[in-house]
Amino acid sequence: MKLNKTLLTLSLLSAANFANAGEVEVLHWWTAGGEAKSAAVLKDMLEQQNHTWKDFAVAGGGGESAMTVLKTRAVSGNPPSAAQIKGHDIQEWGSLGFLTSLDSTAKQEKWDDILPSVVTKVMKYNGEYVAVPVNVHRVNWIWANPEVLKKAGVELPTTMDEFFAAADKIKAAGFIPLAHGGQPWQDATVFEAVALDVLGSEDYNKAFVDLDMDVLSGDKMVEVFTKFKKLRDYIDANSPGRDWNVATSMVINGEAAMQIMGDWAKGEFTAAGKMPGKDYICAPAPGTAGQFTFNIDSFAFFELSDAENQKAQQDLARTILTKEFQEVFNLNKGSIPVRLDMDMAKFDQCALDSMDTFKASAKSGDLVPSMAHGLSTTSYAQGAIFDVVTNFFNDDNADPKQAAQKLAKAVKAAI
């Protein structure tokens, strides 16, 4: 009799759960490899809570196609539950009145305690959570092939001056010193690494977050452009238009010595069966040890009218920041969890170094948002910076002093 009573209670609870179940429609562009695996895990975790997951995947790495579809849906009054949106775009959607508050879930789950404030700032609109971070990518990495360094008789450079000296020897030994893809965002990724070194964290923020005209056009920025231009001497002639992962494979194959790229590059080494510390080296970009340029993937949550779907939406937000999902997702993606209280036992040395620096830099003021990856400023200002940086890098006769002045003028016109 007692057993039957228990079964009845369980079935009533189960029925109550199903009665409360809602649907979440999630717009994302995780359609490849480890990212698709991660999205599948999130779907399973949500379905275990008796909700229905409606996948709204739009292929295209940068998400441009996804954003076009999202705008059409939102304007017609039929937005998805959540969409992969990042940086200042979250604020834009918030200001248009499309996003819903996640504050009740955030308070229950103590998000303010487990996330660094520099991250929560990006996730809030008018002081309320409207988005959830999924991970943290460190952008200011240098990846190197130890075998090539050994053949050239050099150590991995830790400063820009050491880089130039090592690159000369690598070139003389018949290797490409720096693997690079000549695309605006890749140019900007290398440029911001040089800028972080030369400007320091405080002036980096003044330049790319505050858009301070004095810093953008100042002597230090002239030095950034000067060092950035010198890097051109160490890149091969076939770099224009090359994809980033092709540049990474040049390091893997021993054709090139080094690449300055975010930690998504690690996925390429892992896929090729390479081990960190043995087959490749991951280290902070020259001159940026102790500093951390961050890029965050995140989901923004839209205002819905159906009560059950609203409940499912809040459950999705909570699930994304669980330790279980944070671990699985980031092991697949090459990034690190955004929570500061994670057990990192399953992560490799590159990820452990990344997490240590992430935590330390969050306290020291050296955790800075990536300009190249849309975290530090609006898409308009970013576009203006990209134009100046890429045009400068591809012009043999470009003058660093003029470039700094052009940079300030272009940013001013964009804001």
Secondary structure, DSSP 8 states (H G I E B T S, - for coil): -HHHHHHHHHHHHHHHHHHH--EEEEEE---SHHHHHHHHHHHHHHHTTT-EEEEEE---TT-HHHHHHHHHHHHTT---SEEE--THHHHHHHHTT-B---HHHHHHTTHHHHS-HHHHHHHEETTEE-EEE--BEE--EEEE-HHHHHHHT----SSHHHHHHHHHHHHHTTSEEE---BSHHHHHHHHHHHHHHHHHHHHHHHHHTS--HHHHHSHHHHHHHHHHHHHGGGS-TT-BT--HHHHHHHHHTTSEEEEE--TTHHHHHHHTT--BTTTBEEEE-TT-TT-EEEE--EEEEB--S-HHHHHHHHHHHHHHTSHHHHHHHHHHHS-B-S-TT---TTS-HHHHHHHHHHHHHHHHT-EEE-TTTTSSS-HHHHHHHHHHHHHHHT-TT--HHHHHHHHHHHHHHH-
